[in-house]
Amino acid sequence: MKRILRPVTYILAAIYFLVDAVFMAVARPVARWIGRHFEFRRLRAWIRSLPPYPSLALFSVPVIILEPVKPVAAYLTATGQVMSGAVTFIIGELLKLVLVERLFHLTRDKLMRIPAFAWAYGKYAAAKAWLQETEAWRAVRALARAVKDSVARTKARLAGSFSRLATSRD
């Protein structure tokens, strides 16, 4: 039984990390934008003042609350509510990752003082590094860059068209 379950577990873990990594590509810029545009100085100072274990408890809250969104989204999709499932999954996952990213940024040094957390983070970082070395990951990154470049070119072309239109009306 262990021989059968081990590969399935690895595949499910790889899918989980892949989904988180893809969403993190969106969540990280959103988290940085929130950090730049919203001043939560008192809240940020309070979070930074927490000792390591309360920091870990705070860091865990978004994961505990928002991780069940995945099975809910799967249930919605399985019952034929594909759009509701997709929207639930995307919003829940982005919200979770943005909150986790901001909290990790604020509490990283304190969290790394907890031996079990530092060990688990090391394992997570190793799994993420392995995933990013795969050919599939490089292909997805190349495709994402191509899409991003295409969107930027289209946006620039539309902006040029609108500016010419506005100039011709004057």
Protein Blocks (a to p, Z undefined) as FASTA:
>chain_A
ZZmmmmmmmmmmmmmmmmmmmmmmmmmmmmmmmmmmpccfklmmmmmmpcfklmmmmmmm
mmmmmmmmmmmmmmmmmnopamlmmmmmmmmmmmmmmmmmmmmmmmmmmmmmpmklmmmm
mmmmmmmmmmmmpmklmmmmmmmmmmmmmmmmmmmmmmmmmmmmmmmmZZ
